């Protein structure tokens, strides 16, 4: 899959806790994992954990490297890309 976002593009996101009740597969989200903010796509949703991947699978650091993340690590959902 080709990357959805390219360097320099602007995104608009909303805080997950206030706007969206349930994350779902395919959503593009901003996550904070070990102090680093990353834009990832949700691949699987479990009770309290998510598997996330970057669209550029050859270059991405994601759940394939660091495992599932907690839903509490989601900062927001990307709703617009320019």
N, C-alpha and C positions, 0 to 999 in steps of 0.2 A: 504494500500500500504506500502511495506517495504521501509525504508529510502534508497535513492540512494547513499548518502554519509555517510561514517563512520568516526569517529574521527581519525585524523592522515592522512587521504587521501589528496593528492595534487590535486588542480584544476587549470586550465588555463582559464582565461576569457579575453575578449576584451571589451574595452570601447564601450558602446552601441551607443553613439552619432556619432562615427566615422566609425563604421563598419556595423552596422545593422540599417536599416531604420525603421522597424516596429516590435515591440514585438508581439509574437503570443502565443496562448494557448499551454502549454506544455514546453515552454522554461524554462530552469533553469537559474535564474538570481541572481546577488548579488545586494541587495538593502540597502540603508542607510535610516533608519527610526528613527527619534528622536535621532540621533547621534549613533545609533547601526547598525553595518553591519550584514546582515543576508543573507543566501542562501535560496531562495524560488523558487517554481515552479509557473508559471503564470497559473491561472485557468480561468480568464475572462479578456477580453480587451474591454474597452469602449473608448470613444473619447480621454480623457486625463487622465483616471484613469485605474488602474489594480487591480484585486483581486489576491492575491498571497497566497499560502499555502505551508506549509512544508510537506514533504513526510511522516513524522512520526506524523500523525494527533493527536494522544493522548498526545504528548509531545510538540507540536509546538505552538509558538505564531505567529500568522499571521493575515490575513485580517478578519478572523472570530472574532478576538479579537479587532483589531485596525481599521478595516474598509479598504476601498480602499486606495491605495497609488497613488501618481502622477507619471507619466512617468519620471519626472525629478529626482525621487528618485532612479532610476536604475543606478547603477555604471557600470555594465557590464553583458555580457551574458557568461555563462559557456560553453566552447567549448570542454573541455577535462577533464576527471577524471582519476586519476591514483591511 
